[in-house]
Amino acid sequence: MSKKLSIGILLVILVVLLGVNFGQYLTIENAKAQQEVLTQYISNHFFTAALIYFIAYIAVAAFSIPGAAVVTLLAAALFGFWYSLVLVSFASAIGATLAFLSSRYLLRDWVQGKFGDKLSAINKGIERDGSFYLFTLRLIPVFPFFLINLLMGLTPIKTTRFYLVSQLGMLPGTAVYLNAGTQLSQITSLSGIVSPAVLGSFALLGLFPFIAKWVMSKLKLGPSTPNGNVS
């Protein structure tokens, strides 16, 4: 039991340290070092390790702690692609929803004062395209997800819809990072993942829903209108 507890504390510390300005600990080098330390334990106590990682990742997303990319890479290296896809997909969506709720009910005034200049564009997007707008923002990784979480909390979008759209919209980006994470031992920096080619591909992917919406409106509904609601 003591061994489980010590390993569990180690896993949590890897994430929580960032919340107190120790961001330098979540680096590719440290992730690779922790991979060597933790792999054997995870093979023997998979469920315990997965649960601890899941809770820690929720905290990263909920508190907008820097370093989520490295934490995601580490998941794939430790748990494999498919297990980590389930863990990260659900944990990131739950954490994002907690941040969304904190903005809506606890931090409304702070978010309004800090990011109010960007709120107008978000409101217009939601009014014009409903949850489709959120889905598109999730597909394009050049937008900071923490800001989307906070600003969406000030819009009329329902919590359940925010969660479901976020989970679906973040899935492609999650898969890309996890796929890279399976090769963690060969990765030396994040620049190999967040390359212009990858970002360009995701930008095109983000345009796909708009193209699909336009085509479907032409085929089934006739010419689309600027105020069409897809939510």
C-alpha positions as CSV (number, residue, x, y, z in Angstrom):
1,M,0.0,0.0,0.0
2,S,2.8,2.4,0.8
3,K,4.4,1.8,-2.6
4,K,1.1,2.6,-4.3
5,L,0.7,5.7,-2.3
6,S,4.2,6.9,-3.0
7,I,3.8,6.3,-6.8
8,G,0.4,8.0,-6.7
9,I,1.8,11.0,-5.0
10,L,4.6,11.2,-7.5
11,L,2.1,11.2,-10.4
12,V,-0.1,13.9,-8.8
13,I,3.0,16.0,-8.1
14,L,4.0,15.9,-11.7
15,V,0.8,17.8,-12.5
16,V,0.2,19.9,-9.4
17,L,3.6,21.5,-9.3
18,L,2.7,23.6,-12.2
19,G,-0.1,25.2,-10.2
20,V,2.5,26.8,-7.9
21,N,4.8,28.2,-10.6
22,F,7.0,25.1,-11.2
23,G,6.3,24.8,-14.9
24,Q,9.8,23.9,-15.7
25,Y,9.2,20.4,-14.3
26,L,6.8,19.5,-17.1
27,T,9.3,19.2,-19.9
28,I,10.0,16.6,-22.5
29,E,13.1,15.6,-20.6
30,N,11.4,15.1,-17.3
31,A,8.5,13.3,-19.0
32,K,10.9,10.8,-20.5
33,A,12.6,10.3,-17.1
34,Q,9.3,9.7,-15.4
35,Q,8.3,7.2,-18.2
36,E,11.2,5.0,-17.2
37,V,10.3,5.2,-13.5
38,L,6.6,4.6,-13.8
39,T,6.2,2.1,-16.6
40,Q,6.9,-0.9,-14.5
41,Y,4.5,0.2,-11.8
42,I,1.8,0.9,-14.3
43,S,2.2,-2.6,-15.7
44,N,1.5,-4.1,-12.3
45,H,-1.1,-1.5,-11.0
46,F,-2.8,-0.3,-14.2
47,F,-6.2,0.7,-12.8
48,T,-4.7,2.7,-9.9
49,A,-2.3,4.5,-12.1
50,A,-4.9,5.3,-14.7
51,L,-7.3,6.6,-12.1
52,I,-4.7,8.9,-10.5
53,Y,-3.6,10.1,-14.0
54,F,-7.3,10.8,-14.9
55,I,-7.9,12.9,-11.8
56,A,-4.7,14.8,-12.2
57,Y,-5.5,15.6,-15.9
58,I,-8.9,16.9,-14.9
59,A,-7.1,19.3,-12.5
60,V,-4.7,20.4,-15.2
61,A,-7.7,21.3,-17.5
62,A,-9.9,22.7,-14.8
63,F,-7.3,25.1,-13.5
64,S,-5.8,25.9,-16.9
65,I,-2.3,24.7,-15.7
66,P,0.4,25.0,-18.4
67,G,2.0,21.8,-19.6
68,A,-1.1,19.9,-20.8
69,A,0.7,18.9,-24.0
70,V,3.5,17.2,-22.1
71,V,1.0,15.5,-19.8
72,T,-0.8,14.2,-22.8
73,L,2.4,12.9,-24.4
74,L,3.2,11.1,-21.2
75,A,-0.2,9.4,-21.2
76,A,0.4,7.8,-24.5
77,A,4.0,6.7,-23.6
78,L,2.7,5.1,-20.3
79,F,-0.7,3.7,-21.2
80,G,-0.6,3.2,-24.9
81,F,-2.6,5.0,-27.6
82,W,-6.1,3.6,-27.1
83,Y,-6.2,3.6,-23.3
84,S,-4.8,7.1,-23.2
85,L,-7.3,8.3,-25.8
86,V,-10.1,7.3,-23.4
87,L,-8.4,8.8,-20.4
88,V,-7.4,12.1,-21.9
89,S,-10.5,12.6,-24.0
90,F,-12.9,12.3,-21.0
91,A,-10.5,14.0,-18.5
92,S,-10.0,17.0,-20.8
93,A,-13.7,17.4,-21.5
94,I,-14.6,17.1,-17.8
95,G,-11.8,19.6,-16.8
96,A,-12.9,22.0,-19.5
97,T,-16.5,21.8,-18.2
98,L,-15.3,22.5,-14.6
99,A,-13.5,25.6,-15.9
100,F,-16.6,26.6,-17.8
101,L,-18.8,26.3,-14.7
102,S,-16.3,28.2,-12.5
103,S,-16.4,31.0,-15.0
104,R,-20.2,31.0,-15.1
105,Y,-20.8,30.9,-11.4
106,L,-17.6,31.9,-9.6
107,L,-15.4,34.0,-11.8
108,R,-17.9,35.8,-14.0
109,D,-16.7,39.3,-13.0
110,W,-13.0,38.5,-13.3
111,V,-13.4,36.8,-16.7
112,Q,-15.6,39.7,-17.9
113,G,-13.0,42.3,-16.8
114,K,-10.0,40.3,-18.1
115,F,-11.2,39.0,-21.4
116,G,-14.3,41.2,-22.0
117,D,-12.9,42.5,-25.3
118,K,-13.0,39.0,-26.8
119,L,-16.4,38.1,-25.5
120,S,-18.3,40.0,-28.1
121,A,-16.8,37.8,-30.9
122,I,-17.7,34.7,-29.0
123,N,-21.3,35.8,-28.4
124,K,-21.7,36.7,-32.1
125,G,-20.3,33.3,-33.1
126,I,-22.7,31.5,-30.7
127,E,-25.6,33.6,-31.9
128,R,-24.8,32.9,-35.5
129,D,-23.9,29.2,-35.4
130,G,-24.8,27.9,-32.0
131,S,-22.8,24.9,-30.8
132,F,-21.3,24.5,-34.3
133,Y,-19.2,27.5,-33.5
134,L,-17.8,25.9,-30.4
135,F,-17.1,22.7,-32.3
136,T,-15.1,24.6,-34.9
137,L,-13.1,26.4,-32.2
138,R,-12.2,23.1,-30.6
139,L,-11.0,21.7,-33.9
140,I,-8.5,24.5,-34.5
141,P,-5.5,24.1,-32.0
142,V,-4.2,27.7,-32.6
143,F,-6.9,29.0,-30.2
144,P,-6.1,28.7,-26.5
145,F,-8.6,26.2,-25.1
146,F,-8.5,27.7,-21.6
147,L,-9.8,31.0,-23.0
148,I,-12.6,29.2,-24.8
149,N,-13.6,27.4,-21.5
150,L,-13.8,30.7,-19.6
151,L,-15.5,32.8,-22.2
152,M,-18.1,30.1,-23.1
153,G,-19.1,30.2,-19.4
154,L,-20.4,33.7,-20.0
155,T,-22.6,32.6,-23.0
156,P,-26.0,31.1,-22.9
157,I,-24.8,27.7,-24.1
158,K,-26.0,24.8,-21.9
159,T,-23.5,22.9,-19.8
160,T,-24.3,19.5,-21.3
161,R,-24.0,20.8,-24.8
162,F,-20.7,22.4,-24.0
163,Y,-19.4,19.2,-22.6
164,L,-20.5,17.0,-25.5
165,V,-19.3,19.4,-28.2
166,S,-16.0,19.9,-26.5
167,Q,-15.3,16.2,-26.1
168,L,-16.1,15.6,-29.8
169,G,-14.3,18.7,-31.0
170,M,-11.1,18.1,-29.0
171,L,-10.8,14.4,-30.0
172,P,-8.8,14.9,-33.2
173,G,-6.2,17.1,-31.5
174,T,-6.0,14.7,-28.6
175,A,-5.4,11.8,-31.0
176,V,-2.5,13.7,-32.8
177,Y,-0.7,14.4,-29.6
178,L,-1.2,10.9,-28.3
179,N,0.1,9.4,-31.5
180,A,3.2,11.5,-31.0
181,G,3.4,10.4,-27.4
182,T,3.7,6.8,-28.4
183,Q,7.1,7.8,-29.8
184,L,8.1,9.8,-26.7
185,S,11.5,8.2,-26.5
186,Q,12.4,9.6,-29.9
187,I,10.9,13.1,-29.3
188,T,13.3,15.8,-28.2
189,S,11.1,18.9,-28.3
190,L,7.5,20.0,-28.8
191,S,8.5,21.7,-32.1
192,G,8.4,18.3,-33.7
193,I,4.7,18.0,-33.0
194,V,3.4,21.6,-33.2
195,S,4.8,22.1,-36.7
196,P,3.4,24.4,-39.4
197,A,2.3,21.3,-41.3
198,V,0.3,19.9,-38.4
199,L,-1.2,23.3,-37.5
200,G,-2.0,23.9,-41.2
201,S,-3.8,20.5,-41.3
202,F,-5.9,21.3,-38.3
203,A,-6.8,24.7,-39.7
204,L,-8.1,22.9,-42.8
205,L,-9.9,20.4,-40.5
206,G,-11.5,23.4,-38.8
207,L,-12.8,24.7,-42.1
208,F,-14.4,21.3,-42.9
209,P,-17.5,21.8,-40.7
210,F,-18.2,25.1,-42.4
211,I,-17.9,23.5,-45.8
212,A,-20.1,20.6,-44.8
213,K,-22.7,23.0,-43.3
214,W,-22.8,25.0,-46.5
215,V,-23.1,21.9,-48.7
216,M,-25.9,20.4,-46.6
217,S,-27.8,23.7,-46.6
218,K,-27.7,23.8,-50.4
219,L,-28.7,20.2,-50.8
220,K,-31.5,20.0,-48.2
221,L,-32.5,23.5,-47.0
222,G,-31.7,25.7,-49.8
223,P,-29.6,28.9,-49.5
224,S,-28.2,29.3,-45.9
225,T,-28.9,32.4,-44.0
226,P,-26.5,34.3,-41.8
227,N,-28.5,33.7,-38.7
228,G,-29.1,30.0,-39.3
229,N,-29.0,28.1,-36.0
230,V,-27.4,24.7,-35.8
231,S,-27.3,24.3,-32.1
